[in-house]
Amino acid sequence: MKVVLIGQKWLAAQLLQQCLRQDIEVLGVIVPELAVGEAPDRLEVEAIAAGVPVCRVRGRVKAEHVPACDLILAAHAHAFIDGSARTRAAMGALGYHPSLLPRHRGRDAIRWVLHMREPVTGGSLYWMDDGADTGPVVAQDWCHIRPDDTAATLWRRDLAPMGLRLFAHVLNQLREGSPCKGKQQDVTLASWEPAWAQIKLGSK
């Protein structure tokens, strides 16, 4: 299986290593464009060390950024992966979202689930489409939220490792020939929240 990995930080770097250990060929990684004076992301560092080509992209990921492959993997990827890019992958694009979709769509799902004082959350692996976290869900898992949790502690303890496990599970299924079509999200249960920074700026 040949994949392209789009993302950043711990989850994407660990997913890269996980793919390499499973003899999945990583044709390239796509990371966010660096700001002036910013150090390279850890995914970029890991990819260079492994001899994997790196592409830096600002904003939207397009077809020109993605080599032809079997599958796109999006891990901690805030860039929009447009339809032309997704068609470069024979199977499509799998993304990980740290909520129990269709609940808490949007880029700050963890902050919102804590703000709403929900006792349980989880992670979802889904086929990406033109919507915001709206595609068919392929795999999910859940975890308790502790009273003293922050977005960082919940992510590091439960949700990021959960993402790795879900990717490993589904990649194994795909390699064995399972279609893994996923289940359409129930729109009557869906919720979406804006970026947390927008709320904080609006409160000033």
C-alpha positions as CSV (number, residue, x, y, z in Angstrom):
1,M,0.0,0.0,0.0
2,K,1.2,3.5,-0.9
3,V,0.2,6.4,1.2
4,V,0.6,10.2,1.5
5,L,0.6,11.6,5.0
6,I,-0.8,15.1,5.7
7,G,-0.5,16.6,9.2
8,Q,1.8,17.8,11.9
9,K,3.1,17.3,15.5
10,W,3.1,14.1,17.6
11,L,0.2,12.2,16.0
12,A,1.4,12.6,12.5
13,A,5.1,11.9,13.3
14,Q,4.0,8.7,15.2
15,L,1.7,7.7,12.4
16,L,4.6,8.0,10.0
17,Q,6.7,5.7,12.1
18,Q,3.8,3.3,12.5
19,C,3.4,3.1,8.7
20,L,7.1,2.5,8.1
21,R,7.0,-0.4,10.7
22,Q,4.1,-1.9,8.9
23,D,5.9,-1.8,5.6
24,I,3.4,0.7,4.2
25,E,5.2,2.8,1.6
26,V,5.0,6.5,2.4
27,L,5.4,8.4,-0.9
28,G,5.5,11.8,0.8
29,V,4.4,13.9,3.7
30,I,2.7,17.3,3.6
31,V,3.2,19.8,6.4
32,P,2.1,23.4,7.1
33,E,4.2,26.2,5.6
34,L,6.6,27.6,8.3
35,A,6.2,31.1,9.7
36,V,9.3,33.3,9.7
37,G,11.7,32.0,12.3
38,E,9.6,28.9,13.0
39,A,11.4,25.5,13.5
40,P,10.4,22.6,11.2
41,D,7.6,20.5,12.5
42,R,8.5,17.1,14.0
43,L,6.7,15.3,11.2
44,E,9.1,17.0,8.7
45,V,12.1,16.1,10.9
46,E,11.0,12.5,11.1
47,A,10.3,12.3,7.4
48,I,13.7,13.7,6.4
49,A,15.4,11.3,8.7
50,A,13.5,8.4,7.0
51,G,14.2,9.6,3.5
52,V,10.6,10.5,2.8
53,P,9.9,13.6,0.6
54,V,8.4,16.6,2.3
55,C,6.1,19.2,0.8
56,R,5.2,22.4,2.7
57,V,1.8,23.8,1.9
58,R,0.0,27.0,3.1
59,G,-3.8,26.6,3.4
60,R,-5.5,24.3,0.9
61,V,-4.0,21.0,-0.2
62,K,-4.5,20.6,-3.9
63,A,-3.9,17.8,-6.5
64,E,-0.5,19.4,-7.4
65,H,0.7,18.7,-3.9
66,V,-0.2,15.0,-3.8
67,P,1.5,12.2,-5.7
68,A,-0.7,9.4,-7.1
69,C,-1.2,6.9,-4.2
70,D,-3.6,4.4,-2.7
71,L,-4.6,6.4,0.3
72,I,-4.2,9.8,2.0
73,L,-3.9,9.8,5.8
74,A,-4.7,13.1,7.6
75,A,-3.4,13.3,11.2
76,H,-3.6,16.5,13.1
77,A,-4.1,18.2,9.7
78,H,-5.9,21.6,9.8
79,A,-5.5,22.3,6.1
80,F,-8.5,21.6,3.8
81,I,-7.8,18.7,1.5
82,D,-9.8,19.5,-1.6
83,G,-11.5,17.2,-4.0
84,S,-8.8,17.3,-6.6
85,A,-6.3,16.2,-4.0
86,R,-8.5,13.4,-2.7
87,T,-8.9,12.0,-6.2
88,R,-5.1,11.4,-6.4
89,A,-5.7,8.6,-3.9
90,A,-7.4,5.5,-5.3
91,M,-9.2,4.7,-2.0
92,G,-9.7,8.3,-0.8
93,A,-8.6,10.2,2.3
94,L,-8.9,9.0,5.9
95,G,-8.9,11.7,8.6
96,Y,-8.9,11.4,12.4
97,H,-11.1,13.8,14.4
98,P,-11.0,13.9,18.2
99,S,-14.7,13.6,18.9
100,L,-17.5,11.2,18.6
101,L,-18.7,12.3,15.2
102,P,-21.2,13.6,14.3
103,R,-20.9,15.5,17.6
104,H,-18.4,18.4,17.8
105,R,-17.4,18.9,14.2
106,G,-14.8,21.7,13.9
107,R,-11.1,22.2,14.6
108,D,-11.4,22.8,18.4
109,A,-13.6,19.8,19.3
110,I,-11.6,19.0,22.5
111,R,-11.9,22.5,23.9
112,W,-15.6,22.5,23.2
113,V,-16.3,19.2,24.8
114,L,-14.5,20.4,28.0
115,H,-16.3,23.7,27.9
116,M,-19.7,21.9,27.7
117,R,-18.7,19.7,30.7
118,E,-19.4,16.5,28.9
119,P,-18.3,13.3,30.8
120,V,-17.3,11.2,27.7
121,T,-15.7,11.9,24.4
122,G,-13.8,9.9,21.8
123,G,-12.2,9.8,18.4
124,S,-13.4,9.0,14.9
125,L,-11.7,7.9,11.8
126,Y,-13.7,8.9,8.7
127,W,-13.6,9.2,4.9
128,M,-13.0,12.9,4.1
129,D,-15.4,14.7,1.8
130,D,-16.1,18.3,0.9
131,G,-17.7,19.1,4.3
132,A,-16.2,19.8,7.6
133,D,-15.8,16.4,9.4
134,T,-18.9,15.2,7.6
135,G,-17.8,12.0,5.9
136,P,-18.7,8.3,6.6
137,V,-17.2,7.1,9.9
138,V,-15.0,4.0,9.6
139,A,-14.0,3.4,13.2
140,Q,-14.6,5.0,16.6
141,D,-13.5,4.7,20.2
142,W,-14.4,6.5,23.4
143,C,-12.9,7.6,26.7
144,H,-13.9,9.2,30.0
145,I,-13.1,12.9,30.7
146,R,-11.6,13.5,34.1
147,P,-12.8,16.5,36.2
148,D,-9.3,18.1,36.1
149,D,-8.7,17.5,32.4
150,T,-7.4,20.2,30.0
151,A,-7.4,20.0,26.3
152,A,-3.7,19.1,26.4
153,T,-4.0,16.3,29.0
154,L,-7.0,14.7,27.3
155,W,-5.3,14.8,24.0
156,R,-2.0,13.4,25.2
157,R,-3.4,10.7,27.5
158,D,-6.3,9.4,25.5
159,L,-7.2,11.0,22.2
160,A,-3.8,11.1,20.3
161,P,-3.0,7.4,21.2
162,M,-6.5,6.5,20.2
163,G,-6.0,8.0,16.8
164,L,-2.9,5.8,16.3
165,R,-4.8,2.7,17.3
166,L,-7.7,3.5,14.9
167,F,-5.4,4.2,12.0
168,A,-3.6,0.9,12.7
169,H,-6.9,-1.0,12.9
170,V,-8.3,0.4,9.6
171,L,-5.0,0.2,7.7
172,N,-4.8,-3.5,8.6
173,Q,-8.4,-4.0,7.3
174,L,-7.7,-2.2,4.1
175,R,-4.5,-4.2,3.5
176,E,-6.6,-7.4,4.0
177,G,-9.0,-6.3,1.3
178,S,-11.9,-5.0,3.4
179,P,-13.7,-2.2,1.7
180,C,-14.2,-0.2,4.9
181,K,-16.9,2.0,3.5
182,G,-17.9,3.4,6.8
183,K,-21.3,4.5,8.2
184,Q,-22.9,7.8,7.1
185,Q,-23.2,10.3,10.0
186,D,-26.6,11.0,11.4
187,V,-27.1,14.7,10.6
188,T,-29.9,15.0,13.2
189,L,-27.2,14.4,15.9
190,A,-24.6,16.6,14.4
191,S,-23.1,19.7,16.1
192,W,-20.4,22.1,14.9
193,E,-18.5,24.7,16.9
194,P,-16.3,27.6,15.6
195,A,-12.6,27.9,16.2
196,W,-12.0,28.6,19.9
197,A,-9.8,31.6,19.0
198,Q,-12.7,33.3,17.3
199,I,-14.8,33.1,20.5
200,K,-11.9,34.3,22.7
201,L,-11.3,37.3,20.3
202,G,-15.0,38.1,20.2
203,S,-15.2,38.2,24.0
204,K,-12.7,41.1,24.3
